[in-house]
Amino acid sequence: EEASNDPDLKAISFAAIDATSEKELAKQFGVSRFPTIKFYEDGETYKYSGQRTVESLKEMALKMLEPVVKDFSIETYKKSHDRYTVSFLYIINDEDLDKKTHVE
């Protein structure tokens, strides 16, 4: 409930269900253990397995809001590399970028 009132997370909708009384709904969403926390984005389901703290939930939610692909400097790469288990880095030079962004 505290996370749902956080202004940084206003782009996220939060919902809670009592799976002991809503058994069909719990079954529909694959909930078999309690508590279960899941994130849904564009039809994909991500089961949350981190700590059950507001700070940890907020960190995960903010990660979900970040763009998948972004331009970044060596400083932001270092931050990203420390934060994520897997990183993909695609490096191109300005000439390659010009070829990809200009239609002839």
Steps between C-alpha positions, in 0.01 A plus 500: 500500500784738583659446156170573324497848657859581395507791250796342315279201419189686381534337155444157654167351601503290815249231595468260791279196524418267785575169330351302788155640420557556125617149413398515133679829449810363673488194273459718191816692590699195611517590867566197717718640779455802719602774475548510121603818324489528122557779250311509171615698201375475141352155560817365661513375859801552725500322835664711768741305719679786676473626853155590628587859586356819355849606389561172313157506336553860397842418351350217293205713390731783391709250300182390323431863402844552343538474123657174384733671256660833575802709413746531781849611595771300674372633835146381442635169365691445825185568704297268278765228510504506881119489515410223253608139467508510119577799280507525122717771353479583131772741390490686170689800369346822373535384137298185572240706684465737205438202270228363728318826563503659153273381225637550148 
